[in-house]
Amino acid sequence: MKKNIILVFVLVVTSFYTTCFSQIKFNYSAYFTEPEKHYIEVELNIENSKVGETDFILPVWTPGYYEILDSPKNIVDFNVKNSNNEAISWYKKLKNHWVVKNQYDKNFTITYRYFANQKSVAESNVDGEKAFIMPNNVFMHVKHNLQEPVTLKITPYKSWKTISTGLTEKDSGIFYANNFDMLYDSPIYIGSPYTFAFNHEGKQFSVSIAKPDGLIEEQLTNDLKRIISATTSLMQHVPYTNYSFIMMEAGGGGLEHWNSQAVFTGGSFNFEDKSDYIDFLNFITHEYFHLYNVKAIRPIELGPFDYSKENYTNMLWVSEGLTVYYEYIIMMRAGLLEKFAAFDYLSSSIKRYENIEGKNHMSLARSSFDIWLNFFNHNSNASETTISYYNKGPIIGFLLDLKIRNSTKNEKSLDDVMRFLYNEYYLKQNRGFKEEEFWKVCETIAENTMEGIKEYVYTTNEIDYQKFLNYAGLEIDLSPIKGEQNNVLIKRVFNISEKKQASKIQMKIRNDIFLVNKS
């Protein structure tokens, strides 16, 4: 008798637990009936929702793209029905917040159309030739439910042949994400691009190219492999099983993702000369290294995300600026960039930073925090009041590398900092680093204070370039530009070059940073 009572009790508790805590299921479908009108047709089938009112949220920004995007304005014809095809009422609470009044329905279907007619790496775009979907523009999540798995069925328009994405394909046209963070971080390109795949170092790679004119597939494949190998050699770990390169039509910019990147190209692979091709590879390398530096190695404020508002940090100069520096390092180690070209790239960063008035008014840390105001600041006074961490960031990265190498007699470098941040905070603790932790790691590895470097991050003080360049037997030309002596903005040459005389340790540091084909 007692056993039966206990069994009934267990069954009741189990049933209650299953009813109350069963996992909500998100099954999305996206299709295209009139792509020339720029619409994505969206259907969301919800199962096991909590009965009552369900809050649906659409993100208003994309990680890596620091601007609020009013994507909710593109949602039209929002409609909700239950499993009997009966209408369910709903209302809007905020611009990106829909509330479904499902008092009697655990299962229901939401439909709407999304107007996709913006051309950027952070916004969706549909026309008669293709669809580029940034999922966080288009697909809503239930409030406080970002960690639930989601499936997405994509039905291409009749003339489109290929779906390119980093998402896992469970079945033909049906994709799966472990959670909404992964869905939102996986752009999707649908159309008829030129595609190819390759395996490298035990991983799978796919390449999708919208405009392949001039493409030499074997060369690009080999160069991508060299970039991947040099990066793996640097970080000594690979955080994905597959990676997708999405190379779109002519446009501007690129955006990093966990196991993919989506970049605009010049519209073809007919590069004017070798330097243009190297610029392109630098660009690809930059976005690829971001999967480590900003996706894994990240300021703690950048994840978990609040997709409904700005996410502020002083440390974007690390995420972006050091990535610029490492695109040159990786390219050199891959044997794709000559050291003198690297000198030119670093000199150009210095020139761009030093030759604007904004350097006297904005610190590097402030440029990181205020990027939400200045990401696309076209005000006439922008160059007089702001700087870009894309310019000053790689300079500080270079000086920081030199300081660590000099302090440790070249036994340690910025590489060790990046690896420690990756292993300790991403792999072990599964979180981002705090600002003070970054500096502590640098000081521990350098066995030296970082006060000199910090000064250039948190103030507008003039940089003593030669002090740091001396560590590697380098020098910088600070002579006035002819005819520009009276111009307070363009006042120096700022070209980096090698000294004729250098000690063994200076030569060692110089060669270890700039040695071609180091890996």
N, C-alpha and C positions, 0 to 999 in steps of 0.2 A: 504493500500500500504506500509506504513512504517513498519507495523507488518510483512509483507511478506519479506521485505528487511532485517529486523532484524533477522528473522527466517533463511533466506538463509545464512546470515553472520555467525550466530551461528553454522549452520550445516557445513559450510566451515571450520571454525576455529576448530570445534570438529574433523572433518575428518583429518585436518592437524595435530592436536595434536596426534590423534590416530596413524596416519601414522608415525610420527616422534618419538613418545615416547612409542609405544607399546612395551610390555615387550618381550625381547628375551627369547626363550624357549630352554632349554637344555634337550634332551632326550637321555640318554646313554643306551647302551645294552652291556652286557659282557657275553661271552659264551666260551665254551671249546671244541675244536674238537680233539686236540692231547695233552692232559694234560701231558702225559709222556715226551713230548718235552718242557714242561715248558712255554707254551704260553697261554696268555689271548687274545682272539679275542675281539676287541673293535669297537663299532659303535656309532657315535654321530650324531644324527639328530638335526640340527639347524633350528629353525623357527624364523621369524621376525628379522633377523640380519640386521644391518645397511649395506646398499649396498656400495661397494667400496673395502676396504681391511679390513679383520678381523684378529686380532692378537690373537693367542692361546698360552697360557703359561702353562708349566708343572712345578709344584713346585720341588725344589731341596733339601728340608729338611722337617723333620717332627717335629712339636712341641713336646717338651719333649725329643727329641733325637738330641743332639746338635752337629751335624756333617752334612756337606754338602754331599748329596748323588747324584751322577750323574745318576739319573734315566732316563734322556732323552736318554742315550746311549742304553736303552732297547727298544726304539720305533723303529719298523721296518715296512716296507711296508705302509707308510703313503700315503693316497690317498683321493682325494676329488671329488665328483660328485654332479651335480645339480639334481633337481627333475625330469629332463628328462633323467637322467642317463648319462649325458654328463660330460666329465672331466673338472674340474676347476683347473687352474694353482695355484701354491703355491711356496713359497721359505722359507728358514730358515734365520732368522735374528740373533739369538743367539743360544747357544746350547740347550736352553729350550724354544725357541720362534719360532713358525711357523706362517707365514703370508699367509692367503688364499685370493686370488685375485677374490673376488666375486662381480665384478663390476655390474653384471646384475641379481644377485641371492640373494634374501632374505632368501631363504630356500635351504639348501644343506646338504650333508651327508659326514662325515669324517670317514674313516675306517683305522685301523692300528692294528698291533699285538704288544703285550708287552711281552718281555722275562722275566719271573719271576722265578729266580733261586737263590735268596739270602735268607738266613735263619737268620732273625732278627725280632724284634718286630716292626721295622720301615720300613721293606722292604717286598715286595710281594714275594710269593713263591707258585709255582704250581707243583704238580707231579701227579702220577696216583691215589693217595689216597685222595688228598684234594687240595683246593686252599685257600690260605690266601692272601687277597687283602688289601693292604694299599691304599685307594683311591687316596691320593695325589701323589703316585708313578705313577698312571695309567691314571687318568682322568684330562684332560686339562680344564682350564677356559679361558674365553675371558678376555683380559687385562682390568683391572679396572672394572670388572664385577663380583666380588666375591659374591655380595649380592643377586644375582638372584637365584630363586628356581631351583632345578634340580631333575629329576627322573632317576632312574636306574633300568633297567630290567636285572635280572640275570637268566641265563639258566644253571643250574648245568649240569655237565657231567652225562651221563646216569646211572652210578652206585652210584652217590652221592645223599643223601636223605635230607640233612638239610642245611639251610642257617642261620647262627648265626651272628647277628649284632645288634647294637643299633639304626639303622635307622628305621623309621616308614614304615611299610609295607602297601601300599595302596590296593594292590591286590596280588594274589598269585605270588610271585617272582618279584613284582614291588615295589620298595622302593622310598621314597621321603625324600628330605632334604630341609629345608627352604633356605639354601644358601650353597655356596661351603665350607665355614668354617666348617659347620656341616658335610657335606659329607666327607671332608678331615679328620675329627676327628672321623670317624666311621669305624673301621676295620670290615672286613667281612670274616668269616670262612665258607667255603663250603665243605661238605664232609659227613661222616657218624659218627659223634661223638655221645657219649651218652649225651642226653639232658634231663633236667627236669626244671620245673618252680615252683615258689612259690609266694604267696602274703604276704606282710608284711607292716604293718603300712600304709595301703592304697595305696601302690605302688606295681608294678609288676616286678618280677625278673626272668631272665632266666639264666640257667647255661649250658654251652656246654663243654664237657670234651673229648678230643681226645683219651686219654688212661685211662680208668676208672678202671683198675685192682686194686683191694683192696679198692675201694670206699665204704664207708658207707654213703649212701645218707642222711639218717636222721641226722647223726652227723654233716656232712658238712653243711646241711641246717640250723640246729639249731645254729651252730657256726657263719655262715654268718649273720643270723638274729641278734645275739648278737653284732657282730661288727657293723652292720648297726644301731642298736638301740643306742649303745654307741656313735657313731658318730653323730647321730641326736640329742641326748641329749646334746652333746657338742656344736653343731652349731645352734641348735634350728630352723632349716629350711632345707628343701630338695628341690634341684633345678631341679628335674627330675620327670617324671611320670613312667618311666620304666628304668631298668638298666640291662645290659647284662654282665655276667662273661664268658669270653672266655679263657678256659684253654687248651693250646695246648700240643703237644707232648714234648719230652725231648729237652731241649735247655736252653738258658740263657737269663734272663731279662724279664721285663714286661713294659708296657706302659699304661699310664693313658689317659682316654678320657672323654668327657662330660657326657655320660650316659652308658659307658662301660669300660672294661679294657681287654686287651689281654696280657696274660702271658704265658711263657713257664713253664713247670713243670719238675719234675725229670723223667717223662716217665710213672709213675704209681702213685697210692695212697698207695702203700705198703711202708710206711715210716719205717725206721729202728727203731725209738723209738719216744717217745712223743715229745722230744725236736726238732726233725726234723719236726714233724707236726706243732709245734708251730712256727718254722722258716717259714714254708709255710704260716701259717695264718698271721704272721707279714707282709710278702710279699704282701698278698692280701689286708691287711689293709692299707699298704702304698699306693698302687695304688688307693684304694677306697678313701682315704682321699685327694688324689690329685684332686679329682673333686671339692673340696673346695679350697685347697691350691695349686694353680698354674693355675687352670682353671678359678675359680672365683676370689679368692684372688691372684692377680698376679702383678708382677712388670709392670709398665705401658708400658715398651718396648715390652712386650710379648702379644701383641694384641691391635688393629688389626695387623695381621702378614704381613710381606713381605716374601713370600715363595721363593723368588728368591735369597736371600742373608742372611748372618748371622744377627741375632737380638741380640744385646749386652745389658747386664745388670750386675750391681754389686750385684744384689740381689738374685741370684739363691740359695745362701745359705739359704735364707728364704724359697724358694719354695721347695727345696729338703731336706736341713738339718733339718728344723723344722718339715717336714713331717716324717722323720726318728724318731725324738723325739716323735711325736704324734702317730706313730704306736704303740709304747710301752705304751703310756698313754691310748689309746683307748683299746688296748688288756687287760690292767689291769682293766679298768672300765667295760669291757665286761666279766670279770671273767675268762679270758683265759690265763693270764700271772701272775705268782707269782712275788711279789715285789723283791725278791732276784734274780730272773732271770732278772728282769729289771735292777738291779744293775750291773749284769754281762754284759748285752748288752751295757750299758753306759760306763762301765769300758773298754770294748773292743774298743769302739770308741776312748776313750782317749789313749789307748795303741797304736792303729793304727796311730793316729795322732802324738803322742809324739815320737814314735820310728822310724821316718823317718827324714832324714836330710832336706827334703823339707820344713819343718815347719820353718826353719831359713831363708827361701828365698822367700816364697810366702804367702801373706796375704789371708784371707778368701774372702774378696771382689775381690781380683785379681783372685782367683781360679774360681769365678763366671764369671768374664768378659772374662777370657782367656780359658773358657771351649771349645770354638770352636777350639782351638789349642791342647787341652789336653784330649778331651773326650775319645779317644782311643790312648793315647800317649804311645807307646811301646819303646820309646828311652831308651837306657841303663842308661841315667842320669835322668830319669823321677822322681824316688823316691828321688833323691838328690836335685831336683829343684822345685818340685810341691807338692801340697797337694790336697786332695779331700774334697769338701764341704759335702760329705756324711759322713765323719768322724768328721771334726771340726764343721760342721753345727749343728748336734744334741747336741754337747757339749755346744755351745753358746745358743742354745734353752733352755737347762736345766738350765744354769746359769741365763739366762734372766728371766725364770719362777721363780727361787729362789729369784732374786733381786726384782721383782715386788711384790711377796708375802711378803717378809720381809719389804719392804717399806710401804706396806699398812696393816701391821699386819694381813696378809692372807685374807684380804677382797677382793682383786683383784688378778688376775693371768694372765698368758699368754693366757688362754682361752678368757679372756675379750678383749685382743688385737685382736685375731683371729676373734672373733665375730664382733668387731667394723669394722675391715677392710672389712669383708664380707658384712655387712649391709650398710656401708657408701659408699664404692667405687664400689662394685659390684651391689648390689640391688638398691641403690639410684642413683648413678652417672653412672653406667654401664661402668666403666673403671677400669684400674689397678691403683695401688698406686704408687706415686713417692717416691724416696728414702728418702727424707726429711720428707715426710708424715708418713712413717713407724715409723721413730724415734720419731716424734712428738706424735703419738698415744701412743707409749710405755711410753714416759715421762709423758703424761697427765694421763694415767691410773695408772702409778706407783707413780705419784706426786713426781717425783725425776728425776734427770739427768741420762742419759744413757752413760755418758762419760766412765765409767769403762768398760762397755760392748763394746762400740764402739772401744775402744783401741784394743780389741781382734779380731775385725772384719777387721780393716783397717791397722793393723801393725802385725809384727811377734813377738811381745813382749811375754814373758813367762807368762802363765796363772797362776794366784793365785787361784788354785782350792779350797783350804781349806777355804779361805775367804768366798766363796759363799756356800760351803757345810755346814758351821757352821750355816747358816740360818735355816737348816732343821735337825740339830743335826746329821749330817753325817760326816764321815771322809774318807780320802783317804790315802792309804798306799803308801808312797813315799820312802820306804826303797829299797836299791839296790837289784837287783836280784842276788842270789848266783852264784858266778862264772863269773858274767858279770860286775863286778865293773869297769873294765877298758874299757868297751865297751861304746862309747859315744852315741850310738843310742838306745840300750836297757839298760836303766839305772835305771828304777824304776818299782815297781809292779803295781801301779795305780789301785788298787782294792778299790771300794767304799763299805763302810759298815756303820752300825749304831753305834753311840756313846752309851756308857753305860749310860751316864748321859745326859739328854736333858731337856730344859725348856718346859713349856706347849706350848708356841707359836712355838718352834722348832718342838715339837711332832705334833702339829696341821698341820704345813706346810708339814712335812714328810708324815703324814697319808693322807692328801688331795691329794698329788701327787701320792703316791704309794699304796693307799688303794685299795685292791682287790674288784671288783664288786661295785665300787662307784656309777655307774648309776643304 
